Amino acid sequence: MGEFLDEVIYPYYRELKLGSVPKSLDELCADKFPKLPPDKQVDTRFKEIYSKFRRTYSGNLDQYRRLVESSQRQEKITEDEIRQYVTQDEVDQNQQPVVNYLAVKEVEVFCNFPHEDVGNITLIDLPGLGDMGYLDAERLTKTLGQEVDCVLFVRMPSATGDAGLFHSRQ
């Protein structure tokens, strides 16, 4: 629980100057999220960070509790459960918001690679640039700088097409 507060919640409090940080998830729930200070309300960047913070965590704290409390944490999950911890879909099959991924620090999936002569391969799937929380940008930079040898950037094409965006050389 302390790690969740330290690494996910407290940075918002510090960056946005939201006052004294809650000591527990219960205290955060009881606080009902402090208001953004007036001096931060004039800056679009701070307003966006605050809006994402509230939107993401305000109504979902009880769901996070079961994911971050040490007595309820799952160290191993089945293959069928992976999606519910890594997806950033808006809703599940029952039209409920999917929020588990926000309380997950890291997921490691191990499988056999059919070509033993290639050696060890690790694929690191990081959040998309538009899907990152406030701290994810720092984690992304750290991961890329310390744990990655090669980056393959995959971009989702525009729904209206990307004709003219990329030009081939002749």
Summary of the structure (lengths in Angstrom):
residues: 170
radius of gyration: 19.3
end to end distance: 56.7
largest distance: 63.4
contacts: 314
relative contact order: 0.10
helix: 44%
strand: 1%
